[in-house]
Amino acid sequence: MPYVSGKGSKGPDGIVFIIDDLLGPSGGFLVMLKVFLDRAEKCDDADGVSCVVATIFKPARYKQFVRPWSRMLRRWDASAFHATDFYCGYGEFRRNTPQRERWFQEDSRQIPVLIGQNVAQVLAVAFRPDEFISRAPEMWKEKFGTDTHAIAAQLCLVLNGRWLEERHSTERFAYVQEVDPNAGKITEAVNRMLQKPDYAKVIRVSSFTTAAKGEARGVEASDFVGWHWNKHYMDRVRKGESLPRKDFAAFMNLTEGKVRAAFVTEDNLDLLFKTFRRAVGDKLWEKLGRANAKGKAAQ
């Protein structure tokens, strides 16, 4: 039975090991992939982007990531990694001494390595929220709303499930999302997906919990990817440039073949809405067909 909770958890790295996450339905050992969801946003007066990142770790690799990552944060005396604070020199990552400036230079090179060498797969699903709201059909808005965070998170679950299908894997997922004002909505959406057998079979969710940065280090890895992804789009792609920053380029080189991205904008956004309209149309015809069949039977 999947475990879904909207509350934060206590314990080592903030994760409570649920018995269902470790044992298969027959009591046999089941490999559980850890997935960490985080949302990042960046905007200016002309445009904006919102990205949900899912970083996937195998259990052993996750431990290998957490140990040196935690050591790095301890020397900063930082409770958690926040990409905006780290790269801009805010909060616990102020660079107000030569030593702290040296730490920043060292860790800027080390962070892509710590994540890139240990992560199993990375998925980024992004929208331009203003574009989405302006182009969404009324039928979509009535049924799903315009919260791109919730939509992107659900797409992450489906796309990760399809990834396992392609690998012919029997593994399942233990999800952790960051504490967020929308976390409750997303937890409710996951519950609804799990109650539908067709969706539950695809997404393979054994647990879905919520934790703050500092409690679940994997969420901080997703924060790193989301910050860079948004910055790359806003600062470079929009200007016709394709080369990423050196630190993001190093991460992409280390994770070659392990990063997937769905930027749901322009033609991709139209495709999403067309697929929805087609699916709604098919269901409507099915209902009409059943109604006609009942009518004929009554005659």
C-alpha positions as CSV (number, residue, x, y, z in Angstrom):
1,M,0.0,0.0,0.0
2,P,1.6,3.3,-1.0
3,Y,2.4,5.8,1.7
4,V,1.4,9.4,0.9
5,S,1.8,12.2,3.4
6,G,1.8,15.9,3.2
7,K,3.8,16.3,6.4
8,G,7.5,16.6,6.9
9,S,9.4,13.7,8.3
10,K,12.0,13.3,11.0
11,G,15.0,11.0,11.1
12,P,18.3,10.5,9.3
13,D,18.3,12.9,6.3
14,G,14.7,13.6,7.1
15,I,13.5,10.4,5.6
16,V,11.4,7.8,7.5
17,F,11.9,4.4,6.0
18,I,8.4,3.0,5.6
19,I,8.2,-0.8,5.6
20,D,6.3,-0.7,2.3
21,D,9.3,1.1,0.7
22,L,11.6,-1.8,1.5
23,L,9.4,-4.9,1.0
24,G,7.6,-6.0,-2.1
25,P,4.0,-7.3,-2.0
26,S,5.2,-10.8,-1.3
27,G,7.6,-9.7,1.4
28,G,10.7,-10.0,-0.9
29,F,13.3,-7.2,-1.1
30,L,12.5,-4.5,-3.6
31,V,14.9,-1.9,-4.9
32,M,13.5,1.6,-4.2
33,L,14.6,4.6,-6.2
34,K,14.6,7.9,-4.2
35,V,13.1,10.8,-6.1
36,F,13.3,14.4,-5.0
37,L,11.1,17.1,-6.4
38,D,11.7,20.8,-6.2
39,R,10.3,23.9,-8.0
40,A,12.4,26.8,-9.2
41,E,11.2,30.0,-10.8
42,K,12.8,33.0,-12.6
43,C,11.2,35.9,-14.3
44,D,11.6,39.5,-15.5
45,D,9.2,42.1,-16.9
46,A,9.0,40.3,-20.3
47,D,9.0,36.6,-19.5
48,G,9.2,34.0,-16.8
49,V,9.8,30.3,-16.4
50,S,8.8,27.7,-13.7
51,C,10.6,24.4,-13.6
52,V,10.0,21.3,-11.5
53,V,13.0,19.0,-11.2
54,A,13.0,15.4,-10.2
55,T,16.4,13.9,-9.3
56,I,16.5,10.2,-9.0
57,F,19.1,8.3,-6.8
58,K,19.7,4.7,-6.2
59,P,20.0,4.1,-2.4
60,A,23.8,3.4,-2.3
61,R,24.6,6.3,-4.5
62,Y,22.4,8.6,-2.5
63,K,24.5,7.9,0.6
64,Q,27.6,8.6,-1.3
65,F,26.2,11.9,-2.3
66,V,24.9,12.9,1.1
67,R,28.1,12.4,3.1
68,P,30.4,14.8,1.2
69,W,27.5,17.2,0.5
70,S,26.8,17.5,4.2
71,R,30.6,18.1,4.9
72,M,30.6,20.9,2.4
73,L,27.6,22.6,4.1
74,R,29.2,22.2,7.6
75,R,32.2,24.3,6.8
76,W,29.8,27.1,5.7
77,D,27.9,26.5,8.9
78,A,24.8,26.3,6.6
79,S,21.6,24.5,7.5
80,A,20.7,23.8,3.8
81,F,21.8,24.5,0.3
82,H,19.8,27.1,-1.5
83,A,21.1,27.8,-5.0
84,T,20.1,31.4,-5.1
85,D,21.8,32.2,-1.8
86,F,24.9,30.2,-2.8
87,Y,25.5,31.7,-6.2
88,C,24.5,35.2,-5.2
89,G,26.4,35.2,-1.9
90,Y,23.3,35.7,0.3
91,G,22.4,34.4,3.8
92,E,24.5,31.6,5.1
93,F,26.7,31.8,2.0
94,R,27.9,35.3,2.3
95,R,31.3,35.8,0.8
96,N,32.5,38.4,3.2
97,T,36.0,37.0,3.8
98,P,38.8,35.8,1.4
99,Q,38.4,32.3,2.9
100,R,34.7,32.2,2.1
101,E,35.4,33.5,-1.4
102,R,37.8,30.6,-1.8
103,W,35.2,28.1,-0.5
104,F,32.8,29.4,-3.1
105,Q,35.3,28.9,-6.0
106,E,36.1,25.4,-4.7
107,D,32.5,24.3,-4.2
108,S,31.3,25.8,-7.5
109,R,33.6,23.2,-9.1
110,Q,32.7,20.4,-6.7
111,I,28.9,20.7,-6.6
112,P,28.3,19.6,-10.2
113,V,30.6,16.6,-9.6
114,L,28.9,15.5,-6.3
115,I,25.5,15.5,-8.0
116,G,26.5,14.4,-11.5
117,Q,28.5,11.4,-10.4
118,N,25.9,10.0,-8.1
119,V,22.5,10.8,-9.7
120,A,20.8,8.0,-11.7
121,Q,18.5,10.2,-13.7
122,V,17.3,13.8,-13.8
123,L,14.0,15.1,-15.2
124,A,13.1,18.8,-15.7
125,V,9.6,19.8,-16.7
126,A,9.1,23.5,-17.3
127,F,6.4,26.0,-18.3
128,R,6.2,29.7,-19.0
129,P,3.3,30.4,-16.6
130,D,2.0,33.5,-18.4
131,E,2.0,31.8,-21.7
132,F,0.2,28.8,-20.2
133,I,-2.6,30.9,-18.7
134,S,-3.1,32.9,-21.8
135,R,-3.3,29.8,-24.1
136,A,-5.1,27.2,-21.9
137,P,-8.6,26.2,-23.2
138,E,-11.5,27.1,-20.9
139,M,-12.2,23.4,-20.7
140,W,-8.7,22.8,-19.4
141,K,-8.9,25.6,-16.9
142,E,-12.3,24.3,-15.5
143,K,-10.9,20.7,-15.1
144,F,-7.3,21.3,-14.1
145,G,-6.8,25.0,-13.4
146,T,-3.6,26.9,-14.3
147,D,-1.2,25.9,-11.6
148,T,1.8,24.9,-13.6
149,H,3.6,23.6,-10.5
150,A,1.0,20.9,-9.9
151,I,0.8,20.0,-13.6
152,A,4.6,19.7,-13.9
153,A,4.9,17.6,-10.8
154,Q,2.2,15.1,-12.2
155,L,4.0,15.0,-15.5
156,C,7.2,14.1,-13.7
157,L,5.5,11.1,-12.1
158,V,4.2,9.9,-15.4
159,L,7.4,10.5,-17.3
160,N,9.5,8.8,-14.6
161,G,7.2,5.8,-14.7
162,R,7.5,5.6,-18.5
163,W,11.3,5.7,-18.0
164,L,11.1,2.6,-15.8
165,E,8.9,0.9,-18.4
166,E,11.5,1.5,-21.1
167,R,14.2,0.0,-18.9
168,H,11.9,-3.1,-18.2
169,S,12.7,-2.4,-14.5
170,T,10.8,-3.8,-11.5
171,E,11.9,-0.9,-9.3
172,R,9.5,1.6,-7.6
173,F,9.8,5.2,-6.4
174,A,9.9,6.8,-3.0
175,Y,9.2,10.5,-3.6
176,V,10.0,13.5,-1.5
177,Q,8.8,16.9,-2.4
178,E,10.1,20.2,-0.8
179,V,7.8,22.0,1.6
180,D,5.9,24.5,-0.6
181,P,2.6,26.4,-0.4
182,N,1.4,24.1,-3.2
183,A,2.6,20.9,-1.6
184,G,-0.8,20.0,-0.2
185,K,-2.4,20.3,-3.7
186,I,0.3,18.1,-5.2
187,T,-0.1,15.5,-2.5
188,E,-3.9,15.4,-3.2
189,A,-3.2,15.0,-6.9
190,V,-0.9,12.1,-6.3
191,N,-3.5,10.4,-4.1
192,R,-6.0,10.8,-6.9
193,M,-3.6,9.2,-9.4
194,L,-2.9,6.3,-7.0
195,Q,-6.6,5.6,-6.8
196,K,-6.9,5.1,-10.5
197,P,-5.4,1.7,-11.4
198,D,-4.2,2.7,-14.9
199,Y,-2.2,5.7,-13.5
200,A,-1.0,3.8,-10.4
201,K,0.4,1.1,-12.6
202,V,2.4,3.6,-14.6
203,I,3.8,5.9,-11.9
204,R,4.9,3.1,-9.4
205,V,4.8,5.3,-6.3
206,S,5.4,3.5,-3.1
207,S,5.6,6.6,-0.9
208,F,5.2,10.4,-1.4
209,T,6.3,12.6,1.5
210,T,7.2,16.3,2.1
211,A,10.4,17.6,3.6
212,A,12.2,20.9,3.9
213,K,15.7,21.6,2.5
214,G,18.1,20.5,5.2
215,E,16.0,17.5,6.0
216,A,16.3,15.8,2.6
217,R,19.6,16.6,0.8
218,G,18.3,15.3,-2.5
219,V,15.8,18.2,-2.7
220,E,18.9,20.5,-2.7
221,A,20.3,18.6,-5.7
222,S,17.0,19.3,-7.5
223,D,17.3,23.0,-6.4
224,F,20.7,23.2,-8.0
225,V,19.4,21.8,-11.3
226,G,16.3,24.0,-11.4
227,W,18.3,27.2,-10.7
228,H,20.7,26.5,-13.5
229,W,18.0,25.4,-15.9
230,N,16.0,28.6,-15.4
231,K,19.0,30.8,-15.5
232,H,20.2,29.1,-18.8
233,Y,16.8,29.8,-20.4
234,M,16.4,33.4,-19.1
235,D,19.9,34.6,-19.6
236,R,21.1,32.7,-22.6
237,V,18.5,30.8,-24.6
238,R,16.2,33.8,-25.0
239,K,19.2,35.8,-26.4
240,G,20.0,33.1,-29.0
241,E,22.9,31.6,-27.0
242,S,23.3,27.9,-26.5
243,L,26.4,27.4,-24.4
244,P,25.7,27.0,-20.7
245,R,27.7,28.4,-17.8
246,K,30.9,26.4,-17.1
247,D,29.6,24.8,-13.9
248,F,26.3,23.8,-15.5
249,A,28.2,22.5,-18.6
250,A,30.3,20.4,-16.3
251,F,27.2,18.9,-14.7
252,M,25.7,18.2,-18.2
253,N,28.9,16.5,-19.3
254,L,28.9,14.2,-16.2
255,T,25.2,13.3,-16.7
256,E,25.3,12.8,-20.4
257,G,22.4,10.4,-21.3
258,K,20.9,10.8,-17.8
259,V,19.1,14.1,-18.2
260,R,15.6,14.5,-19.7
261,A,13.8,17.8,-20.2
262,A,10.3,18.7,-21.2
263,F,9.9,22.4,-21.9
264,V,6.2,22.7,-22.5
265,T,6.1,25.9,-24.5
266,E,5.0,27.0,-28.0
267,D,4.4,23.9,-30.2
268,N,4.9,21.5,-27.2
269,L,2.2,23.5,-25.3
270,D,-0.2,23.3,-28.3
271,L,0.5,19.5,-28.4
272,L,-0.5,19.1,-24.8
273,F,-3.8,20.9,-25.2
274,K,-4.6,19.1,-28.5
275,T,-3.9,15.8,-26.8
276,F,-6.3,16.8,-24.0
277,R,-9.0,17.9,-26.4
278,R,-8.7,14.6,-28.3
279,A,-8.8,12.6,-25.1
280,V,-11.9,14.5,-23.9
281,G,-13.5,14.0,-27.3
282,D,-12.8,10.2,-27.3
283,K,-14.4,9.9,-23.8
284,L,-17.4,11.8,-24.9
285,W,-17.9,9.5,-27.9
286,E,-17.6,6.5,-25.7
287,K,-20.3,7.9,-23.4
288,L,-22.6,8.6,-26.3
289,G,-22.0,5.1,-27.6
290,R,-22.9,3.5,-24.3
291,A,-26.0,5.7,-24.0
292,N,-27.1,4.7,-27.5
293,A,-26.5,1.0,-26.8
294,K,-28.6,1.3,-23.6
295,G,-31.3,3.0,-25.6
296,K,-31.4,0.3,-28.2
297,A,-31.5,-2.4,-25.5
298,A,-34.4,-0.7,-23.9
299,Q,-36.3,-0.8,-27.2
